[in-house]
Amino acid sequence: MANTFSLILVVATLLTGLIWALDKFVWAPRRVLKAAQTLSLTAEDIDTEQVEAIAPQPIWVENLASVFPVIALVTVLRSFIYEPFQIPSGSMMPTLLVGDFILVEKFSYGVKDPVFRHTLLETGKPERGDVAVFKYPEDPNVDFIKRIVGLPGDKVRYDEQKRLCIQRKGESQCELLPIDKVETSPFTQQGINLVQAEETLGKVPHQILVNPLLPNQSGRYAAISGKNEWTVPQGQYFVMGDNRDNSRDSRFWGFVPEHNLVGKAVGIWISFEFDKQADSVLPSWVPVGVRFNRVGGII
């Protein structure tokens, strides 16, 4: 859907831009010439009101040409600078909640064309700990958001105690990520209170959630046989959700190619509450409140 919308925006920009250019450089001069000939004047002597009275600009041309600057601005902003995204699931709780609307910095990982996603300009690479939006490798029409855990060349391990250990490229030892401030959280999963802890990934401390009663799902992982271990190929990244037991991520379906990266999540611009009473008659997509305390939050 996101790809389709990008394509629609680009086509609309090209179409309205073509109409704007034709009108400015071809059709408008012809209208001036026609009006001048009708009034036996030179093109320099005729004014706008006279042209409009004799050879008015067609309504459809006026409408399309007038919306071109707006559509072009939206296309540039959305394609190359910032794009809004809605958080649809709880896989990144407690960092991001269902109903959060975030801004994604599109130029963080390179300036790419909005349709074919070829890199036009190198501007930076993902860093360990970034919260990134990317095209889901198994269905590029779907956008996913996860935290980047493993960089190219890293070896990532996720042990039976649900702790991350990262052996960075070129190093011989696996670094077990420090866990701090472990406590029972207000978040639940199937009626079970989740455990919340602070994990430090590189220079980025962040909160994670773990279900204390759910064993590690290693039997479903796409990992080396007998080990919860992954070696990240060149040009690809290993990603995980902060809600560790409620996230389908690289543990299950593999790596994210650099080509699939959309941008880095940088802030929350609005957050809606969707939890409704059981007897509510409102549709599920209608919000019941605004979480003002989350507005402006930096990810």
C-alpha positions as CSV (number, residue, x, y, z in Angstrom):
1,M,0.0,0.0,0.0
2,A,2.8,2.4,0.9
3,N,4.5,1.7,-2.5
4,T,1.3,2.2,-4.3
5,F,0.7,5.6,-2.6
6,S,4.3,6.6,-3.5
7,L,3.7,5.7,-7.1
8,I,0.4,7.7,-7.2
9,L,2.1,10.7,-5.7
10,V,4.9,10.6,-8.2
11,V,2.5,10.2,-11.2
12,A,0.3,13.0,-9.9
13,T,3.3,15.3,-9.5
14,L,4.5,14.5,-13.0
15,L,1.0,14.9,-14.5
16,T,0.2,18.2,-12.8
17,G,3.8,19.5,-13.4
18,L,3.4,18.7,-17.1
19,I,0.1,20.6,-17.3
20,W,1.6,23.6,-15.3
21,A,4.6,23.7,-17.7
22,L,2.5,23.4,-20.9
23,D,0.2,26.2,-19.7
24,K,3.0,28.5,-18.6
25,F,5.2,28.1,-21.7
26,V,2.8,27.1,-24.5
27,W,-0.9,27.6,-23.8
28,A,-0.8,30.9,-21.9
29,P,1.3,32.7,-24.7
30,R,-1.1,31.4,-27.3
31,R,-4.1,32.8,-25.3
32,V,-2.3,36.2,-25.1
33,L,-1.6,36.1,-28.8
34,K,-5.2,35.2,-29.6
35,A,-6.5,38.1,-27.4
36,A,-4.0,40.5,-28.9
37,Q,-5.1,39.7,-32.4
38,T,-8.7,40.0,-31.5
39,L,-8.2,43.5,-30.1
40,S,-5.7,44.5,-32.7
41,L,-3.1,45.1,-30.0
42,T,0.5,43.8,-29.5
43,A,1.2,41.2,-26.9
44,E,3.0,43.8,-24.8
45,D,0.0,46.2,-24.7
46,I,-2.6,43.7,-23.6
47,D,-3.4,43.1,-19.9
48,T,-4.5,40.1,-18.0
49,E,-8.1,41.1,-17.7
50,Q,-8.4,41.4,-21.5
51,V,-6.8,38.0,-22.0
52,E,-9.2,36.4,-19.5
53,A,-12.2,38.0,-21.2
54,I,-11.3,36.8,-24.7
55,A,-9.3,33.6,-24.1
56,P,-9.8,32.4,-20.6
57,Q,-7.8,29.7,-19.0
58,P,-9.8,26.4,-19.0
59,I,-11.0,25.4,-15.6
60,W,-9.4,22.0,-15.7
61,V,-6.0,23.5,-16.6
62,E,-6.3,26.1,-13.8
63,N,-7.2,23.4,-11.2
64,L,-4.4,21.0,-12.2
65,A,-1.8,23.7,-12.5
66,S,-2.7,25.3,-9.2
67,V,-2.4,22.0,-7.2
68,F,1.0,21.2,-8.7
69,P,3.1,23.1,-6.2
70,V,1.2,21.5,-3.3
71,I,1.6,18.0,-4.6
72,A,5.2,18.5,-5.5
73,L,6.0,19.8,-2.0
74,V,4.2,16.8,-0.4
75,T,6.1,14.4,-2.7
76,V,9.5,15.9,-1.9
77,L,8.8,16.0,1.9
78,R,7.4,12.5,2.0
79,S,9.9,10.9,-0.4
80,F,13.1,12.5,0.8
81,I,12.8,14.2,4.2
82,Y,10.1,13.0,6.6
83,E,7.2,10.6,6.3
84,P,4.5,9.9,8.9
85,F,3.8,6.3,10.0
86,Q,1.2,4.8,12.3
87,I,2.2,2.0,14.8
88,P,-0.3,-0.9,14.1
89,S,0.9,-3.5,16.6
90,G,2.5,-3.9,20.0
91,S,5.8,-5.5,18.8
92,M,7.8,-2.4,19.8
93,M,6.2,-1.8,23.2
94,P,7.0,-0.1,25.5
95,T,9.0,2.2,23.2
96,L,6.1,2.5,20.8
97,L,2.4,1.9,21.5
98,V,-0.5,1.0,19.2
99,G,-1.9,4.4,18.1
100,D,1.4,6.2,18.1
101,F,2.0,8.3,15.0
102,I,5.7,8.7,14.3
103,L,7.9,10.7,12.0
104,V,10.5,8.8,10.0
105,E,13.6,10.6,8.8
106,K,13.8,9.4,5.2
107,F,17.4,10.6,4.5
108,S,19.1,8.9,7.4
109,Y,20.1,5.9,5.4
110,G,20.6,7.5,2.0
111,V,18.4,9.5,-0.4
112,K,16.4,7.1,-2.5
113,D,14.0,7.5,-5.4
114,P,10.4,7.0,-4.1
115,V,9.4,4.3,-6.6
116,F,12.3,2.0,-7.4
117,R,14.2,2.8,-4.2
118,H,17.6,3.2,-5.9
119,T,20.0,5.2,-3.7
120,L,20.6,8.6,-5.3
121,L,22.9,9.9,-2.5
122,E,24.7,8.3,0.4
123,T,24.0,10.1,3.6
124,G,24.6,7.6,6.4
125,K,24.4,4.0,7.6
126,P,22.2,2.4,10.2
127,E,23.6,2.2,13.7
128,R,23.1,-0.5,16.3
129,G,20.1,0.5,18.4
130,D,18.3,2.6,15.7
131,V,14.5,2.1,15.5
132,A,14.1,1.7,11.7
133,V,11.2,1.4,9.3
134,F,11.8,-1.0,6.4
135,K,10.0,-3.0,3.7
136,Y,9.2,-6.4,5.0
137,P,11.5,-8.8,3.0
138,E,8.7,-11.4,2.5
139,D,6.2,-8.7,1.3
140,P,7.9,-5.4,0.2
141,N,4.4,-3.7,0.0
142,V,4.3,-3.9,3.8
143,D,6.2,-1.5,6.1
144,F,7.7,-3.0,9.4
145,I,9.3,-1.2,12.3
146,K,11.9,-2.8,14.5
147,R,15.1,-2.0,16.3
148,I,18.4,-2.7,14.6
149,V,20.4,-5.2,16.6
150,G,23.0,-6.7,14.3
151,L,25.1,-4.9,11.7
152,P,26.8,-6.6,8.7
153,G,29.4,-9.1,9.9
154,D,28.0,-9.3,13.5
155,K,27.2,-12.6,15.1
156,V,23.9,-12.3,17.1
157,R,22.9,-14.8,19.9
158,Y,19.6,-14.9,21.8
159,D,20.0,-17.3,24.7
160,E,17.4,-19.4,26.5
161,Q,17.3,-16.7,29.2
162,K,16.2,-14.2,26.5
163,R,19.3,-12.2,26.6
164,L,21.2,-10.8,23.6
165,C,24.8,-11.4,23.0
166,I,26.6,-9.7,20.1
167,Q,29.9,-10.5,18.7
168,R,30.9,-7.5,16.6
169,K,32.6,-7.9,13.3
170,G,36.3,-8.4,13.7
171,E,36.0,-9.3,17.4
172,S,36.5,-12.7,19.0
173,Q,34.3,-12.3,22.1
174,C,30.5,-12.1,22.4
175,E,29.3,-9.1,24.4
176,L,26.3,-9.9,26.6
177,L,24.1,-6.8,26.6
178,P,23.7,-5.3,30.1
179,I,20.2,-5.5,31.6
180,D,19.1,-3.1,34.4
181,K,16.0,-1.9,36.3
182,V,14.1,-5.2,36.0
183,E,10.5,-4.8,37.2
184,T,7.0,-5.8,36.6
185,S,5.4,-3.6,34.0
186,P,1.8,-2.4,33.6
187,F,1.7,-4.2,30.2
188,T,0.0,-7.6,29.9
189,Q,-0.1,-10.3,27.3
190,Q,-2.9,-12.9,27.5
191,G,-3.5,-11.8,31.1
192,I,0.1,-12.1,32.2
193,N,2.0,-9.1,33.5
194,L,5.2,-8.6,31.4
195,V,8.6,-7.9,32.9
196,Q,10.1,-4.6,31.8
197,A,13.9,-4.0,31.8
198,E,16.4,-1.5,30.5
199,E,18.7,-2.9,27.9
200,T,21.8,-1.1,26.5
201,L,22.5,-1.7,22.9
202,G,25.7,0.1,21.9
203,K,25.2,3.6,23.1
204,V,21.4,3.3,23.1
205,P,19.6,2.4,26.4
206,H,16.0,1.3,25.8
207,Q,13.2,-0.5,27.5
208,I,12.2,-4.1,26.6
209,L,9.4,-6.4,27.6
210,V,9.6,-10.1,28.3
211,N,6.8,-12.6,29.1
212,P,8.2,-14.4,32.2
213,L,6.0,-17.5,31.8
214,L,6.6,-18.0,28.1
215,P,9.6,-20.1,27.1
216,N,12.0,-19.0,24.4
217,Q,10.5,-19.8,21.0
218,S,13.8,-21.1,19.6
219,G,12.0,-24.0,17.9
220,R,10.5,-21.6,15.5
221,Y,13.6,-19.5,14.8
222,A,15.3,-19.3,11.4
223,A,18.7,-20.0,13.0
224,I,21.7,-22.3,12.8
225,S,20.5,-25.8,13.7
226,G,20.7,-26.3,17.5
227,K,21.7,-22.7,18.3
228,N,19.9,-19.4,18.6
229,E,22.6,-17.7,16.6
230,W,22.8,-15.7,13.4
231,T,25.7,-14.3,11.4
232,V,24.6,-11.1,9.6
233,P,25.6,-11.1,5.9
234,Q,27.1,-8.1,4.3
235,G,24.6,-5.5,3.1
236,Q,21.9,-6.8,5.6
237,Y,20.7,-6.2,9.1
238,F,19.3,-8.2,12.0
239,V,16.3,-6.5,13.7
240,M,14.2,-7.3,16.7
241,G,11.1,-5.9,18.4
242,D,11.4,-4.5,21.9
243,N,8.4,-6.6,23.0
244,R,10.6,-9.7,22.7
245,D,7.9,-12.4,23.0
246,N,5.3,-10.7,20.8
247,S,7.4,-9.7,17.7
248,R,7.9,-11.5,14.4
249,D,11.4,-10.3,13.5
250,S,14.7,-11.5,12.1
251,R,14.7,-14.4,14.5
252,F,11.8,-15.9,12.5
253,W,12.2,-14.7,8.9
254,G,15.8,-13.6,8.5
255,F,17.6,-10.4,7.7
256,V,16.7,-7.0,6.3
257,P,18.6,-6.0,3.1
258,E,19.9,-2.5,3.1
259,H,17.8,-1.8,0.0
260,N,14.7,-2.3,2.1
261,L,15.4,0.4,4.6
262,V,13.0,3.3,4.5
263,G,14.3,5.5,7.3
264,K,14.9,6.1,11.0
265,A,12.1,6.7,13.5
266,V,12.9,10.0,15.2
267,G,9.8,11.2,17.1
268,I,6.1,10.9,18.0
269,W,3.9,13.7,16.7
270,I,0.6,12.4,18.0
271,S,-0.7,9.4,19.9
272,F,-4.2,8.1,20.0
273,E,-5.8,5.7,22.5
274,F,-7.9,3.0,21.0
275,D,-8.8,0.8,24.0
276,K,-12.6,0.7,24.3
277,Q,-15.1,-0.7,26.7
278,A,-16.6,-4.0,25.7
279,D,-20.0,-2.4,25.2
280,S,-18.7,0.4,23.0
281,V,-20.5,0.9,19.7
282,L,-17.6,2.8,18.1
283,P,-15.7,1.2,15.2
284,S,-12.3,-0.2,16.2
285,W,-10.5,2.5,14.1
286,V,-12.1,5.4,16.0
287,P,-9.8,6.7,18.8
288,V,-11.2,7.4,22.3
289,G,-8.6,9.8,23.5
290,V,-5.2,11.4,22.9
291,R,-2.1,10.5,24.9
292,F,-0.7,14.0,25.3
293,N,2.2,12.8,27.5
294,R,3.6,10.9,24.5
295,V,3.4,13.8,22.0
296,G,6.8,15.1,21.0
297,G,8.5,12.1,22.5
298,I,11.9,11.3,20.9
299,I,12.5,7.7,20.0
